[in-house]
Amino acid sequence: MNRRAGIFGCVLMLVPGIVLGVGPEDEGVPASSPTTTVCPEGTVWDIEEALCLPIAESGLVTDPEALIATARELAHAGRHGDALALLARAPDPEDTMVLTYIGYSTRSLGYMSRGLAFYDRALAVDPDNLLARSYLGMAYLILGSTDRAQGQLAEIRARGGVGSWPERALAEAIAQGAVDGFDY
């Protein structure tokens, strides 16, 4: 890794507000909900109660898709600790998307090697997880390893991801030589 890329990666992980997230397939920025517009840190919106509840009391564990979507929204909003707290309550901790978003939030908090390990676990569960491959490729760019990022892009394409959001986001990041500005 060259010195400039290493410094850039460290700064990028520490600067609040720079979000390097992409959504699965053709999703863009997650829609804001009361979880990120009303609820303070440590809480999520409960639809049934129509109020903010502590994450530990959230009923989201009964709806894994809603739990993952809410964790994605929290991560996009820069509330990575809350995203991780919510994902820790997932009924299937080995779900490939749970692992992917744990990897994303962990990496975003500055724990790159832990984040990479979660991407690897997600890909061990589902080698066709295009989002995990895109995030992994972006992590490689942060680390200054363009060749490895291009390898993930090739894998995304080989696994039917041509034109998908993960493919487009990683291709654009590689073309720019950086991952800053990816706020989706």
C-alpha positions in Angstrom: 0.0 0.0 0.0 1.4 3.4 -0.8 1.6 6.0 1.9 -0.9 8.4 0.3 -3.6 5.7 -0.1 -3.0 4.6 3.5 -3.4 8.1 4.9 -6.4 8.7 2.7 -8.0 5.5 4.0 -7.4 6.4 7.6 -8.8 9.9 7.2 -11.8 8.6 5.3 -12.7 6.2 8.0 -12.4 9.0 10.7 -14.3 11.8 8.9 -18.0 11.8 10.0 -20.6 12.2 7.3 -18.7 10.3 4.6 -20.8 7.3 4.0 -19.5 4.6 1.7 -22.5 2.4 1.4 -24.3 1.0 -1.5 -27.6 -0.8 -1.5 -28.4 -4.3 -2.8 -29.1 -4.5 -6.5 -30.7 -1.2 -7.7 -31.5 0.4 -4.4 -30.1 3.9 -3.9 -30.1 5.9 -0.7 -32.4 4.2 1.9 -35.5 6.2 2.5 -35.5 8.0 5.8 -37.9 6.9 8.4 -38.7 8.1 11.9 -35.8 5.9 13.1 -33.3 8.4 11.6 -35.5 11.5 11.6 -37.1 11.4 15.0 -35.4 8.8 17.2 -32.3 9.6 19.2 -29.2 7.3 19.2 -29.9 4.0 20.8 -33.5 3.8 19.7 -35.5 2.8 16.7 -39.0 3.6 15.6 -41.7 1.1 16.6 -44.6 1.1 14.1 -47.0 -0.6 16.4 -46.3 1.7 19.4 -45.7 4.7 17.2 -42.7 5.8 19.2 -39.0 5.4 19.6 -38.0 2.4 21.6 -34.6 1.3 22.8 -33.0 -1.1 20.3 -33.0 -3.9 22.9 -36.8 -3.6 23.1 -37.5 -3.4 19.4 -39.8 -5.8 17.8 -37.7 -5.8 14.6 -36.3 -9.2 15.6 -39.6 -10.7 14.4 -39.1 -9.3 10.9 -35.6 -10.1 9.7 -36.1 -8.1 6.4 -37.2 -5.0 8.3 -34.4 -5.5 10.8 -31.8 -5.5 8.0 -33.5 -2.5 6.2 -33.4 -0.5 9.4 -29.8 -1.4 10.1 -29.0 -0.3 6.6 -30.8 3.0 7.2 -28.9 3.5 10.5 -25.6 2.8 8.8 -26.3 5.2 6.0 -27.2 7.9 8.6 -23.8 7.3 10.2 -25.3 5.5 13.3 -23.0 2.5 12.9 -23.1 1.6 16.6 -26.9 1.5 16.5 -26.8 -0.6 13.3 -24.4 -3.0 15.0 -26.6 -3.2 18.1 -29.6 -4.0 16.0 -27.8 -6.5 13.8 -26.6 -8.3 17.0 -30.3 -9.1 17.6 -30.9 -10.7 14.2 -32.5 -14.1 14.6 -30.0 -15.6 12.1 -26.6 -14.1 12.9 -25.1 -16.0 9.9 -27.5 -14.5 7.4 -25.4 -13.2 4.6 -26.9 -9.7 4.6 -26.5 -9.5 8.4 -22.9 -10.3 8.0 -22.5 -7.9 5.1 -23.9 -4.9 7.1 -22.0 -5.9 10.2 -18.9 -5.8 8.0 -19.8 -2.4 6.6 -20.5 -0.8 9.9 -17.5 -2.3 11.6 -15.3 -1.1 8.7 -16.9 2.3 8.8 -16.1 2.6 12.5 -12.4 2.1 11.6 -12.0 -1.6 12.3 -11.0 -2.6 8.8 -9.6 -6.1 9.5 -12.8 -7.0 11.4 -14.9 -5.6 8.6 -13.0 -7.7 6.0 -13.5 -10.8 8.2 -17.3 -10.2 8.1 -17.3 -9.8 4.3 -15.4 -13.1 4.1 -17.9 -14.8 6.3 -20.8 -13.4 4.2 -19.2 -14.7 1.0 -18.5 -18.1 2.6 -22.3 -18.3 3.2 -23.2 -16.9 -0.2 -20.4 -16.4 -2.8 -23.0 -14.7 -5.0 -23.6 -11.9 -2.5 -22.8 -9.0 -4.8 -23.2 -6.3 -2.2 -20.6 -8.0 0.0 -18.3 -8.2 -3.0 -18.8 -4.5 -3.7 -18.1 -3.5 -0.1 -15.1 -5.7 -0.1 -13.8 -4.1 -3.3 -14.3 -0.7 -1.8 -12.4 -1.7 1.3 -9.5 -2.9 -0.9 -9.5 0.5 -2.6 -9.3 2.2 0.9 -6.4 -0.1 1.6 -4.7 0.9 -1.7 -5.2 -2.5 -3.4 -6.8 -1.6 -6.7 -5.9 -5.0 -8.2 -7.9 -6.8 -5.5 -10.8 -4.3 -5.9 -10.8 -5.1 -9.7 -10.8 -8.8 -8.8 -14.0 -8.3 -6.8 -15.5 -6.3 -9.7 -14.7 -9.2 -12.1 -16.3 -11.6 -9.6 -19.5 -9.5 -9.5 -19.7 -9.5 -13.3 -19.0 -13.2 -13.5 -21.8 -13.9 -11.1 -24.4 -12.1 -13.1 -24.0 -8.7 -11.6 -23.4 -6.7 -14.8 -25.5 -3.5 -14.5 -26.4 -4.1 -10.8 -25.9 -1.4 -8.3 -23.0 -3.1 -6.6 -21.3 -3.5 -9.9 -21.8 0.1 -11.0 -20.8 1.5 -7.6 -17.6 -0.5 -7.4 -16.7 0.2 -11.1 -17.2 4.0 -10.5 -15.1 3.9 -7.4 -12.3 2.1 -9.2 -12.5 4.5 -12.1 -12.2 7.5 -9.7 -9.5 5.8 -7.8 -11.3 6.5 -4.5 -14.4 5.6 -2.7 -15.3 9.1 -1.3 -18.6 10.4 -2.5 -20.4 7.1 -2.4 -23.4 8.1 -0.3 -25.8 5.5 -1.4 
